[in-house]
C-alpha cells in the first residue's frame, strides 16, 4: 500500500471541508458509483476522529487515515490524490502492484 497526496489535493481538502488545521480525514470505500479499483465502490472522505486507524499520513496538519476494517480497499495498490486542473475537482488514481513472489 502506498498513498500520495499532493499539495493541490491538500489545498482542495482545506477549502472543501472548511476546517482549521489540525483535523483528520477518514479515507474509506463507499458502495456507490462505478469504482475504478473495486467494482461498485468508490473512495470517500469524511472528517472523523480515528477509532482504529491502521494507516495514517500527516500532510500540512491534516491526518489522512484508514481504519483497520477498510484496509482491504487499499491493499496492493498505489493511491494518488491530486486535483484535475480543468474541473478543479479532486482526482483519485490507482496503480496496482504486481504480484511479487
C-alpha positions as CSV (number, residue, x, y, z in Angstrom):
1,X,0.0,0.0,0.0
2,X,1.3,3.4,-0.9
3,X,-0.6,6.7,-0.7
4,X,0.5,10.0,-2.3
5,X,-1.4,13.3,-1.6
6,X,-0.1,16.2,-3.5
7,X,-0.1,19.9,-2.3
8,X,-3.0,20.8,-4.6
9,X,-5.1,18.0,-3.2
10,X,-4.3,19.1,0.4
11,X,-5.5,22.6,-0.5
12,X,-8.6,21.2,-2.1
13,X,-9.5,19.4,1.2
14,X,-8.8,22.5,3.2
15,X,-11.3,24.5,1.1
16,X,-13.9,21.8,0.7
17,X,-14.1,20.9,4.4
18,X,-13.5,24.4,5.7
19,X,-11.8,23.2,8.8
20,X,-8.8,24.7,10.6
21,X,-5.8,22.5,11.0
22,X,-5.3,20.1,12.6
23,X,-8.1,17.8,11.6
24,X,-8.5,14.2,10.5
25,X,-9.9,12.9,7.2
26,X,-11.0,9.3,7.0
27,X,-10.5,7.7,3.6
28,X,-12.8,4.7,3.1
29,X,-14.6,2.7,0.4
30,X,-18.2,3.6,-0.2
31,X,-20.6,1.4,-2.1
32,X,-21.5,3.8,-4.8
33,X,-20.6,4.6,-8.4
34,X,-18.6,2.6,-10.9
35,X,-15.4,2.3,-8.9
36,X,-12.1,2.3,-10.7
37,X,-10.4,-0.1,-8.3
38,X,-13.2,-2.3,-6.9
39,X,-16.4,-2.6,-9.0
40,X,-19.2,-0.8,-7.2
41,X,-17.0,1.0,-4.7
42,X,-15.5,4.5,-4.8
43,X,-13.2,6.3,-2.5
44,X,-15.0,8.5,0.0
45,X,-13.8,11.0,2.6
46,X,-15.2,12.3,5.9
47,X,-14.0,14.3,8.9
48,X,-13.9,11.9,11.8
49,X,-11.7,11.0,14.7
50,X,-9.9,7.7,14.2
51,X,-11.3,4.8,16.1
52,X,-8.9,2.0,15.0
53,X,-6.6,3.6,12.4
54,X,-4.4,1.1,10.6
55,X,-2.7,3.8,8.5
56,X,-2.1,7.5,9.0
57,X,-0.4,10.1,6.8
58,X,0.2,13.6,8.1
59,X,0.3,16.3,5.4
60,X,0.3,20.1,6.4
61,X,-1.5,19.5,9.7
62,X,-4.1,17.1,8.2
63,X,-4.1,13.5,9.3
64,X,-5.4,11.3,6.4
65,X,-6.2,7.9,7.8
66,X,-7.7,4.5,7.0
67,X,-9.5,2.3,9.6
68,X,-8.4,-1.3,10.0
69,X,-11.6,-2.7,8.5
70,X,-11.2,-0.6,5.3
71,X,-7.6,-1.7,4.5
72,X,-8.8,-4.3,2.0
73,X,-9.6,-1.5,-0.4
74,X,-6.1,-0.1,-0.4
75,X,-4.0,-3.4,-0.3
76,X,-1.5,-4.0,-3.1
77,X,-2.3,-0.5,-4.5
78,X,-0.7,2.9,-5.0
79,X,-3.3,5.5,-4.5
80,X,-2.7,9.1,-5.7
81,X,-4.8,12.1,-4.7
82,X,-4.4,15.2,-6.9
83,X,-6.6,17.8,-8.5
84,X,-8.0,17.9,-12.0
85,X,-6.9,21.3,-13.2
86,X,-9.7,21.7,-15.7
87,X,-12.5,20.7,-13.3
88,X,-10.8,21.9,-10.1
89,X,-12.0,18.7,-8.5
90,X,-10.2,16.0,-6.6
91,X,-8.8,13.2,-8.7
92,X,-8.1,9.8,-7.4
93,X,-6.0,7.3,-9.4
94,X,-4.8,3.8,-8.6
95,X,-1.9,1.7,-9.7
96,X,-2.0,-2.0,-8.8
97,X,1.2,-3.6,-7.5
98,X,2.4,-6.6,-9.5
99,X,2.2,-10.0,-7.8
100,X,5.6,-10.4,-6.2
101,X,6.6,-13.9,-5.0
